[in-house]
Amino acid sequence: QTPDPRTDRTDQLPVRWDCGCTTSCRTATGINTIMPVSSAPASAAAAAAAGPATAVAPAAPTSGADSSTTASPRLPNTTVCVPIVYGSMAFYLGKKADEYATHEWTLYVRGPNGEDLSAAAAKVVFQLHPSFPQPVRELTAPPFEVTEKGWGEFEASIRIVWRDPDEKATVLMHPIKLYPPGITSVTPSTTSTEPVVHEFYDEVVFTDPRESFHKQLMRMSVLPRIQSHEPAVQEAFPRYSDEEDWKALLEAQKFLDTEMKKVKTRLIQADAEMEELDDALVEVAQANAQAHAAAVSSGSSRSKSSGSSKSKSRH
């Protein structure tokens, strides 16, 4: 990849890790090792389709995967769907912004409602722009996120390696957005304290999984919830819940019922107006018929009267 001049001044940018060190990042549940991955593809775009759709790439060597799952039998006619949310969130730095860092952003993969994805994922590898110091970040414990500072937008790749080494890794391409749609630079409208959230909901489907991996997948619903290292990010995470969906459906149903009543009322009024119009047309037609008959009758009477006068004059 060609270095991006917007982020290429690495000699003037400090190396920043969440914990302040240069080799690892502490999380709430353990240590996330940050190290280069030689097996990472040179071009992530060539390994996955662009956009929010999930792309599947060949699995890497089973680093961090559970080798015990390979000996476990598969469960036929079984399908497990794992919902995930991946995206980025950017905050304008305000008075702390400078020429090389206008925003602080976080790139992440998470459960829609804070579920612990580590029950299914052995590690998550984030591939940043090559101009960043150590652009490949490998995390082996949640929360699966990377926080950095910069001033340019770019496309990153996210590679999820599952605990069953026979399952193909999931590769996602995600453009990190610093500005609202249609804006590409700092303006008065982009200096708000509100974050720019750019995320997608997706589902990874496992067909006929191994029994041991299936048990790990089922643990996701009972494990403690995971929170972001960044309180502002955690607070701004969009929520995905059945309750909200039900509320939205109920509101939609109420709206439809109201509109249907309005339409029904308008149809009844239209029918009544049509009946009145039909009656009026009938009355007009009857009046025209009567007028025509009267005109014909009057003309016939005048003709007879004229004939009688002529007969008398001849005699």
Buried (B, 14 or more C-beta within 10 A) or exposed (E): EEEBEBBBEBEEBEEBBBBEEEEBBBBEBEBBBBEEBEEBBEEBBEBBEEEBEBBBBEBBEBBBBBEEBBEBEBBEEEEBEBBBBBBBBBBBBEEEBEEBBBBBBBBBBBBBEBBBBBBBBBBBBBBBBBBBBEBBBBBBBBBBBBBBBBBBBBBBBBBBBBBBBBBBBBBBBBBBBBBEEEEEEBEEEBEEEEBBBBBBEBEBEBEEBBEBBBEBBEEBEEBEEBBBBBEEBBEBBEEBEEEEEEEEEEEEEEEEEEEEEEEEEEEEEEEEEEEEEEEEEEEEEEEEEEEEEEEEEEEEEEEEEEEEEEEEEEE
